[in-house]
Amino acid sequence: MTRARSTKAPIPLALTRTGMTLYTYPDDLLSHWVRFVIAEKDMDGMHLEWVKPGQQMEDLLVLDPTHRIPVLADREVVINSPRIAVEYLDERYPHPPMMPVEPSARARLRIALYRVEQDILPLALAALQGPAAPAQKARKQLLESLLAGTPIFAAKNYFLSSEFGMVDALWAVLLWRLPVMGIQLPASAKPIQKYAERLFSRPAFSLSLTPAERALR
């Protein structure tokens, strides 16, 4: 007797594990953002699944057919948005906190994070695409935007705050990639350089770097 073969997709390993799984590229700005937050949280039980660009992973396709990276999988939820992933991690693992407790300060940083995502991040991602004309235009616009914001970086030790947070984690992975974007900060941007050095000197940042990311500088 011939048995019919089941067409039901297997349950991804990430949903059967104890703990969370992050599907991440080894050299990707948004993946690095989530990995930096994970390192700051000093989380136990986080599994990293390394994805090669262009690789089609069966488990990942079941979790997220759009195959957007990074993807954070927990038993209760699958998240393919880096912003929502870092917020979820901060809520699940509240120490150390990555957002202020005071509502008005939290709102200010949420607005700042939204502006970085909407205005700065697209330019950075475009600038990473190589020497093509759109990338060159993005580099110019990104440098202009950074220089225009120099007073903000000079105001406090961290972005709009005296404490490190998830906005700083995003700035860290972005500023780390300036050399590979072909962007060199001028002397007038010294507050940005000092801010970047504070971020890069954090032990968690060093832990978050892959060999490919270390080679960017």
Backbone as CSV, one residue per row, in Angstrom:
resi,resn,N_x,N_y,N_z,CA_x,CA_y,CA_z,C_x,C_y,C_z
1,MET,0.851,-1.189,0.000,0.000,0.000,0.000,0.888,1.242,0.000
2,THR,0.599,2.165,-0.907,1.391,3.384,-1.005,0.767,4.476,-0.154
3,ARG,1.572,5.088,0.719,1.072,6.163,1.580,1.250,7.502,0.892
4,ALA,0.234,8.335,1.044,0.317,9.685,0.472,1.355,10.488,1.239
5,ARG,2.172,11.206,0.527,3.214,12.023,1.155,2.610,13.322,1.683
6,SER,2.894,13.669,2.911,2.339,14.885,3.514,2.924,16.121,2.864
7,THR,2.069,17.095,2.582,2.511,18.365,1.992,2.616,19.461,3.051
8,LYS,2.361,19.110,4.291,2.429,20.095,5.353,3.882,20.466,5.626
9,ALA,4.174,21.769,5.701,5.538,22.234,5.928,5.995,21.830,7.322
10,PRO,7.247,21.406,7.459,7.755,21.053,8.786,7.838,22.277,9.683
11,ILE,7.760,22.032,10.985,7.863,23.142,11.934,9.317,23.582,12.001
12,PRO,9.592,24.867,11.774,10.982,25.338,11.823,11.613,25.079,13.184
13,LEU,12.885,24.742,13.159,13.613,24.468,14.393,13.541,25.635,15.363
14,ALA,13.530,26.867,14.830,13.516,28.054,15.688,12.298,28.091,16.596
15,LEU,11.186,27.483,16.168,9.958,27.520,16.969,9.870,26.368,17.959
16,THR,10.827,25.475,17.931,10.834,24.354,18.874,11.936,24.502,19.919
17,ARG,12.824,25.476,19.727,13.932,25.673,20.654,13.489,26.398,21.912
18,THR,14.267,26.191,22.955,14.154,27.030,24.137,14.985,28.279,23.878
19,GLY,14.383,29.433,24.013,15.086,30.667,23.691,14.712,31.166,22.309
20,MET,15.386,32.223,21.885,15.084,32.867,20.609,16.128,32.502,19.566
21,THR,15.761,32.741,18.305,16.677,32.550,17.189,16.680,33.804,16.339
22,LEU,17.865,34.280,16.005,18.001,35.415,15.092,18.646,34.920,13.806
23,TYR,17.937,35.102,12.700,18.490,34.832,11.380,19.160,36.124,10.919
24,THR,20.458,36.052,10.658,21.233,37.264,10.449,22.265,37.076,9.345
25,TYR,22.503,38.135,8.597,23.635,38.147,7.678,24.902,38.455,8.491
26,PRO,26.070,37.988,8.039,27.308,38.280,8.761,27.815,39.703,8.552
27,ASP,27.334,40.390,7.526,27.754,41.762,7.263,26.560,42.527,6.711
28,ASP,25.742,43.023,7.608,24.511,43.704,7.225,24.187,44.712,8.308
29,LEU,23.927,45.938,7.920,23.728,47.013,8.883,22.565,46.718,9.833
30,LEU,21.432,46.299,9.299,20.259,46.075,10.137,20.411,44.831,11.009
31,SER,21.019,43.788,10.461,21.304,42.610,11.283,22.238,42.972,12.431
32,HIS,23.229,43.794,12.134,24.197,44.200,13.151,23.514,45.002,14.250
33,TRP,22.555,45.836,13.898,21.810,46.612,14.885,21.181,45.675,15.925
34,VAL,20.498,44.636,15.453,19.838,43.704,16.367,20.880,42.935,17.178
35,ARG,21.970,42.516,16.520,23.007,41.772,17.249,23.675,42.622,18.320
36,PHE,23.834,43.926,18.050,24.423,44.809,19.051,23.515,44.909,20.273
37,VAL,22.225,45.056,20.053,21.275,45.108,21.171,21.320,43.805,21.958
38,ILE,21.385,42.680,21.257,21.478,41.378,21.929,22.732,41.316,22.799
39,ALA,23.847,41.805,22.272,25.099,41.796,23.039,25.002,42.694,24.263
40,GLU,24.359,43.843,24.138,24.178,44.739,25.283,23.328,44.079,26.361
41,LYS,22.369,43.277,25.947,21.492,42.609,26.903,22.169,41.404,27.560
42,ASP,23.296,40.960,26.993,24.017,39.809,27.534,23.069,38.629,27.718
43,MET,22.342,38.312,26.637,21.282,37.313,26.698,21.829,35.896,26.637
44,ASP,21.238,35.028,27.437,21.512,33.600,27.351,20.437,32.950,26.481
45,GLY,20.813,31.902,25.797,19.820,31.159,25.032,19.440,31.773,23.704
46,MET,20.209,32.715,23.184,19.959,33.279,21.866,20.750,32.484,20.828
47,HIS,20.063,31.959,19.850,20.700,31.199,18.784,20.840,32.097,17.559
48,LEU,22.025,32.148,16.996,22.274,32.917,15.779,22.359,31.962,14.600
49,GLU,21.501,32.173,13.613,21.537,31.391,12.376,22.097,32.300,11.287
50,TRP,23.281,31.955,10.788,23.956,32.804,9.816,23.451,32.488,8.415
51,VAL,23.021,33.514,7.726,22.455,33.378,6.382,23.399,34.029,5.383
52,LYS,23.725,33.320,4.331,24.541,33.893,3.262,23.640,34.653,2.295
53,PRO,24.087,35.789,1.775,23.277,36.530,0.792,22.881,35.619,-0.368
54,GLY,21.591,35.613,-0.685,21.076,34.774,-1.767,20.704,33.373,-1.341
55,GLN,21.073,32.993,-0.113,20.765,31.647,0.362,19.284,31.519,0.689
56,GLN,18.676,30.419,0.272,17.277,30.154,0.570,17.211,29.068,1.646
57,MET,16.903,29.459,2.862,16.817,28.507,3.968,15.371,28.069,4.137
58,GLU,15.158,26.754,4.149,13.792,26.233,4.210,13.064,26.716,5.466
59,ASP,13.730,26.623,6.627,13.100,27.073,7.865,12.705,28.539,7.785
60,LEU,13.602,29.349,7.240,13.354,30.784,7.172,12.211,31.101,6.218
61,LEU,12.111,30.360,5.118,11.017,30.582,4.167,9.669,30.236,4.788
62,VAL,9.667,29.250,5.687,8.423,28.918,6.390,8.070,30.023,7.378
63,LEU,9.072,30.523,8.088,8.840,31.576,9.077,8.423,32.886,8.422
64,ASP,9.104,33.227,7.326,8.853,34.504,6.651,9.075,34.331,5.150
65,PRO,8.010,34.113,4.386,8.155,33.885,2.945,8.832,35.033,2.203
66,THR,8.820,36.242,2.772,9.481,37.367,2.108,10.996,37.289,2.235
67,HIS,11.480,36.423,3.155,12.918,36.195,3.350,13.646,37.500,3.654
68,ARG,13.032,38.337,4.486,13.684,39.564,4.928,14.599,39.252,6.100
69,ILE,15.800,39.803,6.041,16.793,39.595,7.089,17.097,40.941,7.733
70,PRO,17.147,41.007,9.049,17.107,39.924,10.029,15.687,39.496,10.368
71,VAL,15.571,38.280,10.875,14.307,37.753,11.384,14.559,37.231,12.788
72,LEU,13.749,37.671,13.738,13.823,37.203,15.120,12.651,36.271,15.369
73,ALA,12.941,35.037,15.758,11.900,34.045,15.990,11.882,33.630,17.448
74,ASP,10.717,33.749,18.047,10.472,33.258,19.393,9.339,32.248,19.266
75,ARG,9.074,31.505,20.289,8.002,30.513,20.200,6.644,31.168,19.965
76,GLU,6.493,32.386,20.457,5.203,33.066,20.351,5.090,33.984,19.140
77,VAL,6.213,34.340,18.523,6.163,35.396,17.516,7.349,35.286,16.568
78,VAL,7.138,35.740,15.330,8.201,35.863,14.335,8.216,37.316,13.880
79,ILE,9.371,37.965,13.987,9.479,39.401,13.716,10.487,39.623,12.592
80,ASN,10.033,40.273,11.500,10.942,40.555,10.390,11.209,42.046,10.224
81,SER,10.942,42.807,11.286,11.251,44.235,11.309,12.331,44.481,12.350
82,PRO,13.495,45.023,11.965,14.545,45.276,12.953,14.085,46.192,14.072
83,ARG,13.314,47.207,13.745,12.827,48.149,14.770,11.965,47.426,15.796
84,ILE,11.035,46.626,15.328,10.159,45.908,16.255,10.960,44.855,17.016
85,ALA,11.960,44.268,16.367,12.786,43.250,17.028,13.531,43.839,18.219
86,VAL,14.146,45.010,18.048,14.906,45.584,19.167,13.960,46.042,20.277
87,GLU,12.780,46.526,19.927,11.807,46.903,20.955,11.318,45.668,21.713
88,TYR,11.090,44.589,20.981,10.657,43.342,21.606,11.720,42.821,22.576
89,LEU,12.975,42.866,22.152,14.067,42.423,23.022,14.148,43.275,24.281
90,ASP,13.931,44.583,24.123,14.010,45.471,25.276,12.870,45.208,26.254
91,GLU,11.721,44.817,25.740,10.594,44.517,26.619,10.747,43.147,27.282
92,ARG,11.258,42.189,26.543,11.438,40.849,27.106,12.593,40.796,28.095
93,TYR,13.634,41.577,27.813,14.829,41.598,28.661,15.105,43.051,29.053
94,PRO,14.409,43.558,30.062,14.427,44.996,30.369,15.705,45.530,31.014
95,HIS,16.666,44.676,31.305,17.898,45.144,31.950,19.112,44.719,31.119
96,PRO,19.966,45.679,30.743,19.799,47.122,30.960,18.772,47.697,29.996
97,PRO,18.040,48.731,30.408,17.012,49.308,29.534,17.637,50.039,28.358
98,MET,16.981,49.947,27.211,17.460,50.616,26.003,16.614,51.836,25.645
99,MET,15.609,52.113,26.473,14.775,53.302,26.317,14.550,53.915,27.689
100,PRO,14.393,55.250,27.770,14.155,55.889,29.072,12.839,55.427,29.695
101,VAL,12.774,55.516,30.996,11.544,55.172,31.710,10.549,56.324,31.640
102,GLU,11.047,57.553,31.718,10.184,58.734,31.724,9.502,58.897,30.362
103,PRO,8.150,59.018,30.327,7.408,59.012,29.065,7.836,60.078,28.060
104,SER,8.111,61.305,28.522,8.466,62.356,27.564,9.831,62.084,26.936
105,ALA,10.784,61.605,27.740,12.109,61.259,27.209,12.006,60.078,26.253
106,ARG,11.166,59.125,26.585,10.949,57.974,25.703,10.352,58.426,24.374
107,ALA,9.400,59.349,24.444,8.777,59.858,23.213,9.790,60.581,22.336
108,ARG,10.667,61.377,22.965,11.684,62.098,22.186,12.607,61.130,21.456
109,LEU,13.005,60.069,22.141,13.901,59.116,21.502,13.183,58.292,20.437
110,ARG,11.909,58.015,20.631,11.140,57.327,19.592,11.064,58.185,18.331
111,ILE,10.858,59.485,18.520,10.818,60.402,17.383,12.172,60.451,16.691
112,ALA,13.241,60.507,17.498,14.594,60.526,16.932,14.872,59.247,16.154
113,LEU,14.473,58.112,16.709,14.691,56.846,16.030,13.913,56.799,14.721
114,TYR,12.691,57.305,14.741,11.877,57.339,13.521,12.558,58.193,12.450
115,ARG,13.107,59.322,12.851,13.763,60.203,11.877,15.025,59.575,11.310
116,VAL,15.789,58.886,12.164,16.980,58.195,11.657,16.568,57.122,10.659
117,GLU,15.532,56.367,10.994,15.062,55.314,10.089,14.556,55.867,8.767
118,GLN,13.839,56.994,8.833,13.214,57.537,7.631,14.166,58.370,6.786
119,ASP,15.043,59.129,7.421,15.869,60.106,6.701,17.316,59.668,6.493
120,ILE,17.898,58.994,7.487,19.322,58.674,7.441,19.579,57.261,6.936
121,LEU,18.841,56.305,7.460,19.078,54.903,7.121,18.962,54.624,5.617
122,PRO,17.941,55.135,4.912,17.883,54.876,3.459,19.108,55.391,2.715
123,LEU,19.649,56.544,3.152,20.848,57.080,2.516,22.042,56.162,2.770
124,ALA,22.159,55.672,4.012,23.268,54.777,4.345,23.198,53.486,3.544
125,LEU,22.019,52.899,3.438,21.866,51.657,2.687,22.163,51.875,1.209
126,ALA,21.751,53.030,0.678,22.039,53.343,-0.724,23.527,53.571,-0.933
127,ALA,24.175,54.227,0.024,25.607,54.523,-0.095,26.450,53.255,-0.064
128,LEU,25.924,52.196,0.518,26.655,50.940,0.594,26.598,50.133,-0.700
129,GLN,25.856,50.631,-1.680,25.637,49.864,-2.897,26.738,50.006,-3.935
130,GLY,27.784,50.778,-3.645,28.903,50.839,-4.575,29.065,52.186,-5.236
131,PRO,29.823,52.216,-6.339,30.184,53.501,-6.951,29.151,54.075,-7.919
132,ALA,28.006,53.442,-8.076,27.009,53.935,-9.020,26.543,55.336,-8.630
133,ALA,25.996,56.053,-9.615,25.585,57.444,-9.392,24.606,57.608,-8.234
134,PRO,23.570,56.757,-8.101,22.662,56.910,-6.949,23.379,56.771,-5.610
135,ALA,24.359,55.877,-5.544,25.114,55.699,-4.302,25.961,56.930,-4.003
136,GLN,26.551,57.509,-5.026,27.353,58.721,-4.839,26.486,59.874,-4.338
137,LYS,25.299,59.997,-4.891,24.366,61.028,-4.441,23.974,60.803,-2.988
138,ALA,23.740,59.542,-2.637,23.365,59.207,-1.254,24.491,59.544,-0.292
139,ARG,25.743,59.275,-0.683,26.885,59.610,0.174,26.935,61.098,0.458
140,LYS,26.751,61.885,-0.565,26.785,63.341,-0.415,25.688,63.806,0.533
141,GLN,24.480,63.285,0.346,23.351,63.683,1.186,23.543,63.209,2.628
142,LEU,24.103,62.023,2.779,24.327,61.489,4.120,25.343,62.331,4.868
143,LEU,26.436,62.667,4.221,27.452,63.502,4.869,26.868,64.858,5.244
144,GLU,26.098,65.460,4.361,25.464,66.753,4.662,24.535,66.640,5.863
145,SER,23.774,65.558,5.934,22.854,65.364,7.055,23.613,65.173,8.365
146,LEU,24.708,64.419,8.322,25.510,64.213,9.525,26.095,65.522,10.020
147,LEU,26.661,66.300,9.102,27.278,67.566,9.497,26.248,68.540,10.042
148,ALA,25.045,68.525,9.476,23.985,69.408,9.966,23.567,69.044,11.389
149,GLY,23.729,67.775,11.744,23.334,67.332,13.081,24.455,67.331,14.099
150,THR,25.612,67.877,13.735,26.766,67.870,14.645,26.444,68.413,16.034
151,PRO,25.705,69.531,16.174,25.395,70.034,17.526,24.632,69.030,18.393
152,ILE,23.810,68.191,17.774,23.062,67.192,18.547,24.020,66.173,19.145
153,PHE,25.015,65.756,18.355,25.983,64.772,18.852,26.860,65.352,19.950
154,ALA,27.030,66.685,19.940,27.887,67.342,20.933,27.159,67.614,22.241
155,ALA,25.823,67.564,22.220,25.047,68.008,23.379,25.180,67.092,24.588
156,LYS,25.197,65.766,24.359,25.252,64.813,25.464,26.161,63.648,25.076
157,ASN,26.463,62.811,26.050,27.332,61.667,25.759,26.716,60.720,24.742
158,TYR,25.388,60.580,24.798,24.686,59.726,23.855,23.618,60.541,23.157
159,PHE,22.925,59.926,22.215,22.019,60.680,21.364,20.798,61.142,22.147
160,LEU,20.748,62.450,22.417,19.659,63.082,23.177,19.522,62.501,24.583
161,SER,20.564,61.900,25.100,20.457,61.237,26.395,21.836,61.097,27.029
162,SER,21.829,60.957,28.345,23.078,60.666,29.053,23.311,59.166,29.164
163,GLU,22.320,58.367,28.728,22.420,56.914,28.810,22.364,56.296,27.416
164,PHE,23.110,55.213,27.238,23.112,54.487,25.975,21.756,53.849,25.728
165,GLY,21.284,53.872,24.466,19.995,53.274,24.138,19.971,52.709,22.731
166,MET,18.780,52.277,22.294,18.664,51.600,21.005,18.929,52.530,19.822
167,VAL,18.705,53.846,19.995,19.056,54.783,18.929,20.568,54.811,18.745
168,ASP,21.295,54.802,19.848,22.758,54.776,19.780,23.260,53.491,19.122
169,ALA,22.570,52.380,19.387,22.969,51.114,18.772,22.863,51.207,17.249
170,LEU,21.814,51.869,16.760,21.656,52.047,15.321,22.724,52.977,14.764
171,TRP,22.990,54.090,15.477,24.032,55.005,15.032,25.387,54.299,14.999
172,ALA,25.654,53.437,15.969,26.949,52.762,16.035,27.212,51.928,14.792
173,VAL,26.242,51.096,14.404,26.470,50.212,13.255,26.516,51.005,11.957
174,LEU,25.830,52.155,11.937,25.860,53.010,10.755,27.204,53.729,10.640
175,LEU,27.648,54.344,11.735,28.910,55.089,11.702,30.100,54.161,11.482
176,TRP,30.025,52.930,11.953,31.097,51.963,11.744,31.344,51.738,10.248
177,ARG,30.300,51.894,9.457,30.384,51.602,8.023,30.716,52.820,7.167
178,LEU,30.979,53.965,7.775,31.299,55.148,6.977,32.504,54.940,6.056
179,PRO,33.607,54.337,6.517,34.747,54.157,5.610,34.412,53.341,4.371
180,VAL,33.641,52.259,4.544,33.312,51.430,3.392,32.302,52.127,2.482
181,MET,31.581,53.109,3.009,30.704,53.934,2.181,31.490,54.960,1.377
182,GLY,32.752,55.165,1.753,33.547,56.194,1.106,33.333,57.565,1.698
183,ILE,32.916,57.612,2.984,32.656,58.878,3.658,33.717,59.119,4.720
184,GLN,34.367,60.254,4.642,35.354,60.658,5.647,34.860,61.931,6.324
185,LEU,34.736,61.874,7.629,34.252,63.035,8.369,35.337,64.105,8.435
186,PRO,34.999,65.355,8.194,35.987,66.437,8.285,36.271,66.804,9.738
187,ALA,37.247,67.665,9.941,37.624,68.088,11.294,36.464,68.754,12.015
188,SER,35.580,69.407,11.268,34.435,70.092,11.882,33.447,69.117,12.515
189,ALA,33.584,67.835,12.181,32.671,66.815,12.713,33.278,66.086,13.911
190,LYS,34.185,66.743,14.622,34.835,66.092,15.761,33.849,65.566,16.805
191,PRO,32.737,66.273,17.112,31.767,65.706,18.063,31.191,64.370,17.598
192,ILE,31.005,64.210,16.293,30.504,62.932,15.782,31.565,61.854,15.944
193,GLN,32.804,62.202,15.671,33.888,61.238,15.817,34.033,60.781,17.262
194,LYS,33.938,61.723,18.209,34.033,61.362,19.630,32.846,60.498,20.057
195,TYR,31.669,60.846,19.556,30.471,60.043,19.839,30.666,58.621,19.320
196,ALA,31.158,58.498,18.080,31.387,57.177,17.496,32.393,56.385,18.316
197,GLU,33.447,57.038,18.770,34.467,56.351,19.573,33.874,55.818,20.877
198,ARG,32.962,56.592,21.489,32.307,56.113,22.717,31.497,54.855,22.433
199,LEU,30.821,54.839,21.307,30.004,53.679,20.946,30.884,52.470,20.633
200,PHE,31.945,52.692,19.855,32.803,51.587,19.437,33.588,50.986,20.606
201,SER,33.784,51.788,21.660,34.558,51.301,22.806,33.732,50.448,23.770
202,ARG,32.453,50.343,23.540,31.620,49.530,24.420,31.949,48.049,24.211
203,PRO,32.132,47.292,25.281,32.452,45.866,25.126,31.436,45.118,24.278
204,ALA,30.159,45.460,24.415,29.123,44.765,23.652,29.263,45.016,22.158
205,PHE,29.761,46.200,21.791,29.935,46.463,20.365,31.003,45.548,19.790
206,SER,32.098,45.405,20.512,33.150,44.501,20.059,32.627,43.077,19.929
207,LEU,31.809,42.639,20.885,31.245,41.296,20.839,30.295,41.113,19.665
208,SER,29.650,42.191,19.252,28.652,42.092,18.183,29.270,41.997,16.796
209,LEU,30.555,42.333,16.674,31.197,42.369,15.365,31.538,40.971,14.866
210,THR,31.187,40.705,13.621,31.638,39.485,12.956,32.997,39.753,12.312
211,PRO,33.731,38.706,11.925,34.996,38.947,11.211,34.818,39.839,9.972
212,ALA,33.722,39.641,9.254,33.469,40.454,8.054,33.274,41.919,8.424
213,GLU,32.630,42.176,9.563,32.388,43.552,9.985,33.654,44.199,10.548
214,ARG,34.482,43.416,11.210,35.760,43.964,11.679,36.611,44.421,10.506
215,ALA,36.484,43.717,9.392,37.301,44.039,8.213,36.837,45.315,7.513
216,LEU,35.712,45.877,7.937,35.224,47.105,7.309,36.069,48.303,7.690
217,ARG,36.860,48.167,8.790,37.729,49.240,9.242,39.144,48.720,9.434
